[in-house]
Amino acid sequence: MARWTVRGIVADMMPVLAVLTLIELVSGVVLDTFQATLLRFPSLLVLVPVTIGLAGNIGSIMASRLSTATHLGLLRFEPTDETLVGNALATVGLAVTLFPAVGAGAWIVQALLAGTRLPLGTVVLVATLSGAALAALAVFVTVAATYTAFRVGADPDDVVLPVVTNTCDVLGVLVLFAVVRLLV
């Protein structure tokens, strides 16, 4: 059962925040290892903060919706649950419509500021594939975090959102650079 006291919220959050701090450090280390690639292709450099932010935002939207559905008793953790499937499809749909626009925007920004180095199609493809992979991962992380919070009796509003946002931030870096390695 969720504990609706300051002490209960702090007890739920402190271990989570400690682990998330370590996870964010990994993201920084990964980002540092790709510094040369980012400096060589400015459009990829423009994509980094936008991809990280958008991945966390998409995950947090789904996390908020599932937390609310859990509180209302509308969520069953089954593959046939309409609430779960609908939110998963909305998350993927949002990602595959936003990330191509983000890629095109990144290309335009770097073309205006630094000249073009990568073709528009390549930057859009990197953004689109990164976004699709991140959406799938965000769905998995969100469902797993919500289910775990529900099972251990933690308030999903306190635990799930920070877990999903930080994890998706890190995954944003990892997925973006995995896709860059494959395509560039």
Secondary structure, DSSP 8 states (H G I E B T S, - for coil): ----SHHHHHHHHHHHHHHHHHHHHHHHHHHHHTHHHHHH-HHHHHHHHHHHHHHHHHHHHHHHHHHHHHHHT----STT-HHHHHHHHHHHHHHHHHHHHHHHHHHHHHHHHH---S-HHHHHHHHHHHHHHHHHHHHHHHHHHHHHHHHHT--HHHHHHHHHHHHHHHHHHHHHHHHHHHH-
